[in-house]
C-alpha cells in the first residue's frame, strides 16, 4: 500500500465503501470478533503441512545418514526428557499451590453455612481447585468431609461440579506458553477453551436440575445399592512411580494435614514433611509426641521410634510454608514454560514431511462410511484409558494442548479426547475410594460415582448429538478473539477462575438473599444479551429496529478495540500488541481515501 497518493489519482471515497467498513467494525463486537481472512492469509484451523526441507534418505551418503539417525535419537531423548521434566514441574506446581492455598481452602470448606448454598458450593469448588491446582486433592477433601459427617452428600454435589470446572485451569495455563505465534496460540487456546466450555455448560444444566430433583444423588445411591463392592482395591500409581524419585528430592507434603485442615482435627503444623519412616515411606499424622524422646522440637509432625528425617530440599528449613510455596511456584513455572517451549520446538522439528502426515492421519482418521461416527467414541475411550493409566487428567490435557498448537491434533478430535480424560479421572477416583477404610467406603464411593455420572451426563448432553456440540464452534470463536487480543487470555484466567468465584463467595457470606438480589439481575442481563445477539444473527426481523444492531451504544460497550488500545498503552510489549491485521484495519478505517482507492 503506498504511503502517499497524488490528489489527482485519488477517487472520491464512495459512501458505500466507507459505510461497508464502518458497519463491519461496528458489528465486530456483536457478530464476530474474529478477523476476516485477507488475501494471502491462511486458515488457522487448517492443520498446517510441516514441510521437510532436508534431503531425502536416498540422497544422503553414509555419513549423512548416520548424522540424521543420531540427530533423531537426540531429539527423541530430548523430547522424552522435556516431557518428564514437564510432568514433574506440574507435580511441584501442585505442591506449591497447596502450600499457598490449602489453609484458605480448609477455612472455606469448614464454613458449612456457606456450603448449604448450591451456587456458593459451586464457586467454592472452582476456587479451591484453582488454589491447590489438583482436582484429586479437592475431591479427597470433599470425600473426607462427607465421611466425617461434616458435609452431606447433597451439599457435596455442587462442590464436585466446581472441582470439575476448576481442573481446566491447567490446560489454559499451558496454552498461554504458545502465545508467541498467533495461529499456534489460536489453536492451543481453543483446545483449552473447549474443555472449560464443556465443563461450564454441563454445570449450568446439571446444577439447577440437581437442586430441584437431586438426580445425581439418587442415581449414585441406586448404583451403589446394585453393586456388591469390597474394599481393598488400589488405584494404579504408574505416573507417581516415575516422578516420585525427582519430586520427592525437591519437596514432600503431608496430605493428612491438608485433609485435616477441613475437620475438627485441624492443626497449625507445617505442610512440609520433616519425618519419614525407616522404610522410606512418609509417616502419617502430625501429633506433638515423638515417642520416648519427648516432644518434637521440629515445627511439624512426629515420627515413630525408628523415625528418619526426610531427604528433600526443604527438610528442616526455617522458611514458612508461604515462602516455600512462592519459591516452588516461581521455579516450577519457569521449568514448565521452558519445557513447553522446548517441546513445541522439538515437535516442529520432528513432525515434518511424511512423519507429520502419518501422525496426523492416524490421530485424526475416521472409520469408513457408514461407521465414521464411531471414531469420536473411540477417541473418548482412548482419552479415558490414557488418563486411567497416567492417573492424571492434567497431564493428558496439558499434552494435548501443545499438540493442537503445532497442528497435529484437530479441535474436532481433541474434543472427545478431553471428554474421555474427564471420565478417566473419575474411574481413578472410584478405585481410590475402594481403598478407603470400611467405615468410609460407602460415602467415598457415592461422591466418586456422583463425579462419574456428572461427566457422563455432560457427554450425553454435549457430544451424543452432533448438532449439540456447541463448545466446538464457541471455542473456535473464543480462540480467534484471544489470538487477536492476547490480553483476553489473562483477563479470562483472572475473571473465570479467581475474581468472579471470589466475588460470588463474598456475596454468599452475606446470605442467600443478598446473592440472589445481586446475582439474579446480572445473570438475567447476560441471558438477555445472548438472546438478542442470537436473534441479530439469525432472525433480525423479529427485533425492533433499535435492537438490530449495537451501533447506538458507546463503542467500548460492544467492541474490544477501545479496551485493546488501553491495554496496549499500559503494556507496550509484543505479547499485548494487536496483530498486523488489526493495525491495517485501523489504518484503513482512519483513512477513507486509502480505503476507497483499494479493491474491496
C-alpha positions in Angstrom: 0.0 0.0 0.0 1.6 3.3 -1.0 2.4 5.8 1.8 1.1 8.8 -0.2 -1.2 9.3 -3.2 -1.4 12.2 -5.5 -4.6 14.1 -5.2 -5.4 13.6 -8.9 -5.2 9.9 -8.6 -7.4 9.5 -5.5 -11.0 8.9 -6.4 -13.6 10.4 -4.2 -14.5 7.9 -1.4 -17.8 6.4 -2.0 -20.3 6.2 0.8 -20.9 2.5 0.1 -17.2 1.7 0.6 -16.8 3.7 3.8 -20.2 2.5 5.1 -19.2 -1.1 4.5 -16.1 -0.9 6.7 -18.0 1.2 9.2 -20.7 -1.4 9.6 -18.1 -4.2 9.7 -16.2 -2.6 12.5 -19.3 -1.6 14.4 -20.7 -5.2 14.2 -17.3 -6.6 15.3 -18.4 -6.7 18.9 -21.7 -8.3 18.1 -21.5 -10.8 15.3 -17.9 -12.0 15.5 -14.7 -10.6 16.8 -12.6 -12.8 14.6 -10.7 -11.1 11.8 -11.7 -11.9 8.3 -9.2 -13.7 6.2 -7.4 -11.4 3.8 -5.8 -12.3 0.5 -2.6 -14.3 1.2 -3.7 -15.3 4.7 -4.1 -18.9 5.8 -6.9 -20.6 7.7 -5.6 -21.1 11.2 -7.9 -24.1 11.6 -6.5 -25.9 8.6 -3.8 -28.2 10.0 -0.5 -26.9 8.7 1.6 -29.0 6.5 5.0 -29.1 8.2 7.3 -29.4 5.1 10.5 -31.3 5.3 13.2 -29.1 3.7 16.0 -31.6 4.3 17.4 -34.1 1.8 15.6 -37.5 1.4 17.2 -40.7 2.7 18.2 -41.9 -0.8 20.1 -38.6 -1.5 22.2 -38.9 1.7 25.5 -40.6 1.9 26.6 -42.9 4.8 27.9 -40.1 7.0 24.7 -38.0 6.3 22.5 -41.0 7.2 24.4 -41.5 10.5 24.1 -37.9 11.4 20.4 -38.0 10.6 19.8 -41.1 12.8 21.9 -39.6 15.6 20.1 -36.3 15.4 16.7 -38.0 15.5 17.7 -40.1 18.5 18.9 -37.0 20.3 15.6 -35.2 19.5 13.6 -38.2 20.8 15.6 -38.3 24.0 15.3 -34.5 24.4 11.5 -34.8 23.8 11.1 -37.5 26.4 13.4 -35.6 28.9 11.4 -32.4 28.4 8.2 -34.3 28.8 9.4 -35.9 32.1 10.5 -32.6 33.5 7.2 -31.0 32.4 5.2 -33.7 34.3 7.5 -33.3 37.3 7.0 -29.5 37.2 3.2 -30.0 37.2 3.6 -32.0 40.4 5.8 -29.4 42.0 3.4 -26.7 40.9 0.6 -28.5 42.5 2.6 -28.7 45.8 3.3 -25.0 45.5 -0.3 -24.1 45.2 -1.2 -26.4 48.1 1.4 -24.7 50.3 0.0 -21.3 49.3 -3.7 -22.1 49.4 -4.5 -25.1 51.5 -5.1 -23.2 54.7 -7.6 -20.9 52.9 -9.2 -24.0 51.3 -9.6 -25.6 54.7 -11.2 -22.4 56.1 -13.6 -22.2 53.1 -14.6 -25.9 53.4 -15.2 -25.6 57.1 -17.9 -22.9 56.6 -21.0 -25.2 56.5 -23.4 -22.3 56.4 -22.0 -21.1 53.1 -21.8 -24.7 51.7 -25.5 -25.0 52.1 -26.0 -22.7 49.1 -25.6 -24.6 45.8 -24.2 -21.6 43.9 -21.7 -20.9 46.7 -20.7 -24.6 46.8 -20.0 -24.5 43.0 -17.7 -21.4 43.1 -16.0 -22.8 46.2 -15.2 -26.0 44.3 -13.8 -23.8 41.4 -11.8 -21.6 43.8 -10.3 -24.3 45.9 -9.3 -26.4 42.9 -7.7 -23.3 41.3 -5.9 -22.7 44.6 -4.5 -26.2 45.2 -4.1 -27.0 41.5 -5.3 -30.5 42.0 -8.8 -31.9 41.4 -7.7 -35.1 43.3 -6.8 -33.1 46.4 -10.1 -31.2 46.3 -12.1 -34.4 45.8 -10.3 -36.1 48.6 -11.2 -33.2 50.9 -14.8 -33.5 49.9 -14.8 -37.3 50.5 -13.2 -36.8 53.9 -15.8 -34.3 55.0 -18.7 -36.5 53.8 -17.2 -39.5 55.6 -16.7 -37.5 58.8 -20.3 -36.3 58.6 -19.2 -32.7 58.3 -20.9 -32.4 54.9 -23.9 -34.0 53.5 -23.8 -35.8 50.1 -26.3 -33.3 48.7 -24.2 -30.4 49.7 -21.1 -32.0 48.1 -22.6 -32.3 44.6 -22.2 -28.6 43.7 -18.6 -28.7 45.0 -17.8 -31.7 42.8 -19.2 -29.7 39.8 -16.9 -26.8 40.7 -13.9 -29.2 41.1 -14.6 -30.4 37.6 -14.6 -26.8 36.2 -11.6 -25.7 38.2 -9.4 -28.5 36.9 -9.4 -27.0 33.3 -7.2 -24.1 34.5 -4.1 -26.2 33.9 -4.7 -26.5 30.1 -5.4 -22.8 30.0 -2.1 -22.0 31.6 -0.3 -24.4 29.2 -1.9 -22.8 26.2 -0.5 -19.4 27.1 3.0 -20.6 26.6 2.3 -20.7 22.9 1.2 -17.0 22.7 4.3 -16.1 20.6 2.8 -17.4 17.3 -0.7 -16.2 16.5 -2.0 -19.3 14.7 -0.5 -21.7 17.2 -1.9 -19.7 20.1 -5.3 -19.6 18.5 -5.4 -23.4 18.1 -3.9 -24.1 21.6 -6.2 -21.7 23.4 -9.3 -23.1 21.6 -8.3 -26.5 22.8 -8.2 -25.3 26.4 -11.4 -23.3 26.0 -13.4 -26.2 24.6 -12.6 -28.1 27.8 -13.7 -25.2 30.0 -16.8 -24.6 28.0 -17.9 -28.2 28.2 -17.5 -28.2 32.0 -19.3 -24.9 32.4 -22.2 -25.9 30.1 -22.7 -29.2 31.9 -22.7 -27.4 35.2 -25.2 -24.8 34.0 -27.6 -27.6 33.1 -27.0 -30.0 35.9 -26.8 -27.6 38.8 -30.4 -26.4 38.6 -31.6 -29.9 37.8 -29.7 -31.4 40.8 -31.1 -28.6 43.1 -34.6 -29.4 42.0 -34.6 -33.2 41.8 -31.3 -34.5 43.4 -30.9 -36.6 40.3 -27.2 -37.4 40.7 -27.6 -38.2 44.3 -30.4 -40.7 43.7 -28.7 -42.3 40.7 -25.5 -42.8 42.7 -27.5 -44.4 45.5 -29.1 -46.8 43.1 -25.8 -47.7 41.5 -24.2 -48.2 45.0 -27.0 -50.4 46.1 -26.9 -52.6 43.0 -23.2 -53.2 43.2 -21.5 -55.5 45.6 -18.2 -53.8 46.3 -15.4 -54.9 48.5 -12.8 -52.6 50.0 -9.1 -53.1 49.3 -8.7 -52.3 45.6 -5.9 -50.0 44.9 -5.7 -47.3 42.2 -2.8 -47.5 39.7 0.2 -45.4 40.5 2.2 -45.5 37.3 2.9 -41.8 36.9 3.8 -41.3 40.6 6.3 -44.2 40.4 8.1 -42.3 37.6 8.1 -38.8 39.0 8.5 -39.6 42.7 12.3 -40.1 42.6 12.7 -36.5 41.4 9.8 -34.6 43.0 10.5 -36.2 46.4 14.0 -34.8 46.3 12.5 -31.3 45.9 9.6 -31.3 48.5 7.3 -33.7 50.3 4.0 -32.7 51.8 1.8 -34.4 54.4 -1.6 -35.0 52.8 -3.1 -35.7 56.2 -2.6 -32.1 57.2 -4.3 -30.8 54.1 -7.3 -33.1 54.6 -7.3 -32.4 58.4 -7.5 -28.7 57.9 -11.1 -29.1 56.9 -12.1 -31.2 60.0 -12.1 -30.7 63.7 -8.6 -32.2 63.8 -7.1 -29.2 62.1 -3.6 -28.3 63.4 -1.2 -25.5 62.8 1.5 -27.9 61.7 3.5 -27.2 58.6 2.5 -29.0 55.4 6.2 -29.7 54.7 7.0 -33.3 55.8 10.0 -33.5 58.1 10.0 -37.1 59.3 9.8 -40.3 57.2 9.6 -43.9 58.5 12.5 -46.3 58.3 11.0 -48.0 55.3 11.2 -44.8 53.3 7.5 -44.2 53.3 6.0 -41.0 54.6 4.9 -41.1 58.2 1.3 -40.2 58.6 -0.1 -37.9 61.2 1.1 -34.7 62.8 0.9 -35.2 66.5 3.1 -33.5 69.1 4.5 -36.6 70.6 7.8 -38.1 69.3 7.7 -41.3 71.3 10.1 -41.8 74.2 12.3 -38.9 73.1 9.7 -36.4 74.3 8.1 -33.6 72.4 9.2 -32.8 69.0 11.4 -29.8 68.5 10.6 -29.5 64.9 7.7 -27.4 63.8 5.8 -30.3 62.1 5.0 -33.8 62.8 6.0 -36.7 64.9 7.5 -39.9 63.9 7.8 -43.4 65.3 10.8 -44.5 67.4 12.7 -45.6 64.3 11.9 -42.3 62.6 14.3 -41.0 59.9 14.4 -37.4 58.6 13.1 -36.9 55.1 15.7 -36.0 52.5 14.5 -33.2 50.3 15.5 -29.6 49.7 13.2 -28.1 52.3 13.6 -30.6 55.1 14.4 -28.8 58.3 14.0 -25.4 56.7 13.2 -22.4 58.8 11.1 -20.8 56.0 7.4 -20.6 56.3 5.0 -22.6 54.1 4.1 -19.4 52.3 7.8 -18.6 51.4 8.4 -22.1 50.3 5.3 -22.0 48.2 6.3 -18.9 46.4 9.8 -20.3 45.7 8.3 -23.5 44.3 5.7 -21.6 42.3 8.3 -19.4 40.6 10.7 -22.3 39.9 8.1 -24.7 38.7 6.5 -22.1 36.4 9.9 -21.4 34.9 10.7 -25.0 34.3 7.2 -25.7 33.0 7.3 -22.8 30.5 10.8 -23.7 29.4 9.9 -27.4 28.8 6.8 -26.3 26.9 8.8 -24.1 24.6 11.4 -26.9 24.0 8.6 -29.5 23.4 7.0 -27.3 20.8 10.3 -26.6 19.1 11.2 -30.3 19.1 7.7 -31.2 17.8 8.1 -28.7 15.0 11.5 -30.2 14.1 10.4 -33.8 14.3 6.9 -33.7 12.8 7.8 -32.8 9.3 7.0 -34.3 5.9 5.9 -37.9 5.9 6.2 -38.2 9.6 3.8 -35.4 10.3 1.4 -36.6 7.7 1.4 -40.1 9.2 0.9 -38.9 12.7 -1.9 -36.5 11.8 -3.5 -39.2 9.6 -3.5 -41.7 12.4 -4.8 -39.4 15.1 -7.4 -37.6 13.0 -8.5 -40.6 10.9 -12.2 -41.6 10.7 -13.7 -45.0 10.1 -15.0 -45.6 6.6 -18.6 -44.8 5.9 -21.1 -45.6 7.4 -19.0 -46.1 10.6 -17.4 -42.7 10.7 -19.4 -41.7 13.8 -17.5 -44.3 15.8 -14.2 -42.5 15.5 -15.1 -39.9 18.1 -16.3 -42.6 20.6 -13.1 -44.5 20.1 -11.2 -41.2 21.0 -13.4 -41.0 24.1 -12.2 -44.4 25.2 -8.6 -43.6 24.3 -8.7 -40.4 26.4 -10.3 -42.3 29.3 -7.7 -45.1 29.1 -4.7 -42.8 28.9 -6.0 -40.8 31.9 -6.6 -44.0 33.8 -3.1 -45.2 33.0 -1.4 -41.9 33.8 -3.7 -41.3 36.9 -3.8 -37.6 35.9 -6.2 -35.8 33.7 -4.0 -32.6 33.9 -1.0 -34.4 32.3 -3.1 -35.6 29.4 -4.8 -32.3 28.7 -1.5 -30.4 29.1 0.0 -32.8 26.5 -3.0 -32.4 24.0 -2.9 -28.6 24.0 0.7 -28.2 22.6 -0.1 -30.8 20.0 -3.1 -28.8 18.9 -0.9 -25.7 18.7 1.6 -27.3 16.3 -1.2 -28.6 14.2 -1.0 -32.4 14.9 -4.5 -32.8 16.5 -7.6 -31.1 15.2 -10.1 -29.4 17.5 -12.8 -31.9 16.5 -10.6 -34.8 17.5 -9.3 -33.2 20.7 -12.8 -32.6 22.0 -13.6 -36.3 22.6 -10.1 -36.9 23.9 -10.6 -34.2 26.6 -14.1 -35.6 27.4 -12.5 -39.0 27.8 -10.0 -37.6 30.2 -12.9 -36.4 32.4 -14.2 -39.9 32.5 -10.8 -41.4 33.2 -10.1 -39.3 36.2 -13.4 -40.3 37.8 -12.6 -44.1 37.3 -9.3 -43.4 39.1 -11.3 -41.8 41.9 -13.6 -44.8 42.1 -10.6 -47.2 42.6 -9.1 -44.8 45.1 -12.4 -44.8 47.0 -12.3 -48.6 47.1 -9.1 -48.3 49.1 -10.8 -46.2 51.8 -11.4 -47.7 55.3 -14.5 -49.8 55.7 -16.4 -47.1 57.6 -15.8 -44.5 54.9 -16.1 -46.6 51.8 -19.8 -46.0 51.1 -19.6 -42.2 51.3 -16.4 -42.1 49.3 -17.8 -44.3 46.6 -21.0 -42.2 46.4 -19.1 -39.0 45.9 -16.9 -40.7 43.2 -20.0 -42.0 41.5 -21.6 -38.6 41.5 -18.5 -37.2 39.8 -18.6 -40.0 37.2 -22.3 -39.6 36.4 -21.9 -35.8 36.2 -19.3 -36.2 33.4 -21.3 -38.9 31.8 -24.4 -36.6 31.7 -22.2 -33.9 30.1 -21.2 -36.3 27.3 -24.8 -37.2 26.7 -25.8 -33.5 26.5 -22.9 -32.0 24.5 -21.5 -34.9 22.4 -24.1 -37.6 21.7 -26.0 -35.4 19.2 -23.6 -33.7 16.7 -25.8 -30.6 16.4 -25.4 -30.0 20.2 -21.6 -30.0 20.2 -21.8 -26.3 21.0 -18.4 -26.0 22.8 -16.6 -26.6 19.5 -17.8 -23.6 17.5 -17.8 -21.3 20.5 -14.2 -22.4 21.3 -13.2 -21.5 17.7 -14.6 -18.0 18.0 -13.1 -17.5 21.5 -9.7 -18.6 20.2 -10.0 -16.2 17.3 -10.8 -13.3 19.7 -7.9 -14.3 22.0 -5.4 -14.6 19.1 -6.4 -11.1 18.0 -6.4 -9.6 21.5 -4.0 -11.7 23.5 -4.6 -9.9 26.8 -8.1 -11.5 26.8 -6.5 -14.8 27.8 -5.1 -13.3 31.0 -8.4 -11.5 31.7 -10.3 -14.7 31.2 -8.0 -16.6 33.6 -8.3 -14.0 36.3 -12.0 -13.4 35.9 -13.1 -17.0 35.4 -11.1 -18.8 38.0 -10.3 -16.1 40.6 -12.2 -12.8 40.7 -15.7 -14.0 39.9 -15.5 -17.0 42.3 -14.2 -14.7 45.0 -17.0 -12.2 44.3 -19.7 -14.9 44.5 -18.1 -16.3 47.6 -18.1 -12.9 49.2 -21.7 -12.4 48.4 -22.6 -15.8 49.7 -21.1 -14.9 53.1 -23.7 -12.1 53.3 -26.5 -14.7 52.8 -28.5 -16.3 50.1 -30.9 -13.4 49.7 -28.0 -10.9 49.0 -26.5 -13.3 46.5 -29.8 -13.7 44.7 -30.5 -10.0 44.8 -27.2 -9.1 43.2 -26.6 -12.2 41.0 -30.1 -12.6 39.7 -30.3 -9.4 37.7 -26.8 -9.8 36.4 -27.5 -13.4 35.1 -30.7 -12.1 33.6 -28.9 -9.3 31.8 -26.3 -11.7 30.4 -29.0 -14.1 29.2 -30.9 -11.2 27.5 -27.8 -10.0 25.7 -27.1 -13.6 24.5 -30.7 -13.9 23.2 -30.5 -10.5 21.4 -27.1 -11.4 19.8 -28.5 -14.7 18.6 -31.6 -13.0 17.1 -29.4 -10.4 15.5 -27.5 -13.1 13.6 -30.4 -15.4 12.8 -33.7 -13.6 12.9 -33.1 -9.8 12.9 -36.7 -9.2 11.6 -38.0 -10.3 14.9 -36.3 -7.5 16.7 -37.2 -3.8 16.9 -35.2 -1.6 14.5 -33.3 -0.2 17.5 -32.1 -3.6 18.7 -31.0 -5.0 15.3 -27.5 -3.5 15.9 -25.5 -2.3 18.9 -24.3 0.7 17.0 -26.3 3.1 19.2 -24.2 2.0 22.2 -20.8 3.5 23.0 -18.0 1.7 21.2 -16.4 0.4 24.4 -19.6 -1.5 25.2 -19.8 -3.6 22.0 -16.2 -3.7 20.8 -12.8 -4.7 22.3 -10.9 -2.1 20.2 -11.0 0.7 22.9 -10.0 -1.8 25.6 -7.2 -3.1 23.3 -5.8 0.4 22.8 -5.9 1.0 26.6 -4.1 -2.3 27.3 -1.6 -1.6 24.6 -0.8 1.8 26.1 -0.4 0.2 29.6 1.6 -2.8 28.3 3.6 -1.7 25.2 5.0 -5.2 24.6 4.7 -7.6 21.7 2.6 -10.0 23.6 -0.1 -7.4 24.3 0.1 -5.6 20.9 -2.5 -6.4 18.3 -1.5 -8.4 15.3 -0.7 -6.8 12.0 -4.1 -7.4 10.6 -5.7 -5.3 13.3 -3.3 -2.4 12.7 -4.0 -2.5 9.0 -7.8 -2.4 9.6 -7.5 0.5 11.9 -5.3 2.4 9.4 -7.7 1.8 6.6 -10.6 2.9 8.8 -8.9 6.1 9.8 -8.0 6.8 6.1 -11.1 6.5 4.0 -9.3 7.9 0.9 -6.9 5.0 1.0 -9.7 2.6 1.6 -11.6 3.9 -1.4 -8.5 3.5 -3.6 -8.2 -0.2 -2.8 -10.3 -3.1 -4.1 -12.6 -4.5 -1.5 
